[in-house]
Amino acid sequence: MTSRTPREPRLRLVPQTPPQRATVRRRTQAGRRTPPPPKGLAPQEELARRARAQLADAVRLARWAQRTGTSPDVAAERAAGDLGLTVRQTHDHWGRARLAGLIEQGRDGTGSVRAGWRLRAWDHDDTAALRGWVALLDAWSLARPAPPDADPGTVADVVAAVPQLLSVMYLSDGPVTGAGLIDLTRRRILELRADRGPGGAIADDEPDARDARSQEDERNDGERRDEEDVAELVRILGWALDTLASVGALTLHARGRHPERARLTELGGWAMWTKLEHICIAAQSPAGNIEQSAVAMLRGCANLTPGPARAEYRAWLAVRPAGPAVTELLDAARGEDALIRGLAFEALRVVGAPALPAVREAVDEPGLRPYALLWLAEHEEGDPRDQADSPHGVLSRAEATWLWVDTASAAQEHGAERLLLDHLDAAPQPDVVQLVDEIRDCGHPRTVQVLLALAAAHPDPAVAKRVRRAAFQVHTGGV
C-alpha cells in the first residue's frame, strides 16, 4: 500500500496459509478463466484499427501538444491552424484526448503537457488503443455537454440508465427501435428513483390543493405533465445517443430529434461483451461483490490476492457509471479505516483516466493527499520516487511519514501487528529512532496506537521502551 515498485515489499495485511493460497489458486483457475470472444466479434487487430480511426484527430492534437509543449486550451487558434481544424473541433478533440488518457497536463498552471503511456504506445500496441477508446466510452457524458437548459436531475438519471441500455442493446443482437429505447430508459429511471426512496421521486401536490380541483382538471394536468416529462426524456436521451454515436459506440438513425433505431458498432459490442464478462466472472466467484456498496465491496476484497481483487474491482465498476463510482470510492477512502482507504485507491487505479479530475481535487484533502499524489504519479507512468529530488519522490518527508503511519494502522487495526516489523523497511527514515521522532509530529489520528503496536512487536527492548515513551508523550501532549 505504500509503494507500487519492487524496491519496497508490499504489505499484505491478511496473511494466508499455504492451504488457503492453494484454494485461492484453484478458484482462480477454475472460476476466473476468461472465455473466448463470441463468434462474429471482430479480432483485436481490427477493433484496435477502428479505435485508432475513431481517435485519429485526438491523437494528432495530442502529438501536436507533445511536440510544442503547449496545451490547446491556451493556444487553440494556433493548434487549429497547424492541424487544419476549426477552433471548436480543436476543443472537442482535445477533450477526447484527455478523456482517453493520451496526454497528461501539468498541475503547475502553466498549460504544460506530456505524453501519456497510451500515446507513446499508440501505433504499436493494440491494447493501448483499445484501452484509450474504452476510457473515452466510460467518460462519454463528458465528451459533449448536455443541453444547457436541461433538467440536471433528468440528465443524471439518463446517464445512470445508459449502462443498462447498452447491455440490452448488446444482448438483443440487433437494432433497437426508438420506442424501445425510450421505454427501456423510462423503466430504468423509475427503478433508480424507487431505489433512492421518496426523495428521488417527483413530489406530488399537497392534499388540500388536490381537493380544491376537480377530477377532470387533475386528469388533464397529469396528462400534460406526462407529455412534458416524455418530451424532456426524449430530448435528453437524444443527446445521450448522439454523444455515444460520436464516440463510436453505436450507430443511430433519427427523424429530427426523435431516435428511430440504434445498434452497437463493432467497438461498442466488444466493449459491452467485455464488461458483461467481467460481471459474470465475478458473480461466479465466492466474493461476488458487484451489488455491494464501495465499502462493502472493498472489505470483501481484503482477503483476495491482487489479481482476483482487480477482477472484483472491474466487475463492480462495470455496472456503474464512472463518475458516481469514483465518487463512492473516494467517499470510502475518507472513512476511518486505513485498509479501506488503501484498497479504494487500488480500485481507482483500475478506473484509470476517468478518475483523474476527482483524484486531483483529492490532493487538497490532508487525509487523501499522499494516496492521491502517488496515484497521479503512477498514472503518469513514472516511479513516484523519481518525480522529485528526494528519495520519497512526489511526497514530502512529512507526507511519506503520515502515509507510513496510515498503512501501519491498517495492519494494527486488522490484527496483523507482526507485519509492522516488515513494514519498517518501507519507512522513509533510515532507522527506527528517526522514524519514531518524526511520527510524533505527523498528526495522524492513530499515531499512539501504531506506536504501541510497534513497541509490542519490536524484539529490541531498548527500542521498544523508546517507542512506548514516544506513544505516551503523544498521548499526553508532551515533548
Number of C-alpha atoms within 10 A of each C-alpha: 21 22 16 14 11 7 9 13 15 15 20 16 23 15 12 14 9 9 9 11 14 12 12 18 14 12 16 14 11 10 15 18 10 12 8 6 14 9 7 7 14 15 11 15 13 14 20 24 14 18 22 21 14 17 22 14 20 24 23 15 27 28 19 17 21 19 12 13 14 20 24 25 13 12 14 20 16 14 23 18 12 11 13 11 18 14 16 12 15 25 20 15 22 26 18 29 27 22 26 30 25 28 27 23 17 12 10 7 7 11 15 18 20 20 20 22 17 22 22 14 14 19 13 9 14 20 16 23 25 24 18 28 28 21 20 26 25 22 19 24 21 16 20 17 11 16 12 7 6 13 13 12 10 16 21 14 19 21 19 21 23 22 18 15 18 21 18 15 21 22 12 11 11 12 18 19 15 20 14 15 21 19 13 16 23 18 11 19 20 15 12 16 15 13 12 11 9 10 10 13 13 8 8 7 8 8 8 8 8 13 10 9 10 9 11 9 11 14 11 11 12 12 12 12 12 12 12 12 13 15 13 16 21 21 17 23 24 20 20 21 20 21 21 24 19 16 21 22 27 22 17 21 16 14 9 8 13 16 21 17 18 21 22 25 16 17 26 24 22 22 23 21 18 16 19 18 17 22 23 16 18 24 19 12 17 11 16 19 22 22 13 12 15 26 20 14 22 26 17 17 22 16 17 17 15 13 9 20 22 17 20 28 27 19 25 26 23 22 19 19 18 22 18 13 21 24 15 16 22 21 14 23 23 17 13 13 17 25 24 24 26 22 23 26 23 20 23 23 18 14 21 19 24 23 21 22 9 14 23 16 12 19 17 11 12 13 21 20 19 23 27 23 20 23 22 22 18 15 19 18 14 13 17 23 17 13 15 13 9 12 14 19 18 21 21 15 17 16 20 22 26 23 26 22 28 25 22 31 27 24 24 24 17 13 12 18 21 16 19 22 14 13 21 17 15 18 19 19 18 11 11 16 13 11 18 22 14 16 23 20 13 17 14 19 13 17 24 22 17 26 27 19 24 25 23 17 15 16 11 10 11 10 16 20 15 17 26 19 16 23 25 16 14 18 13 9 9 9 8
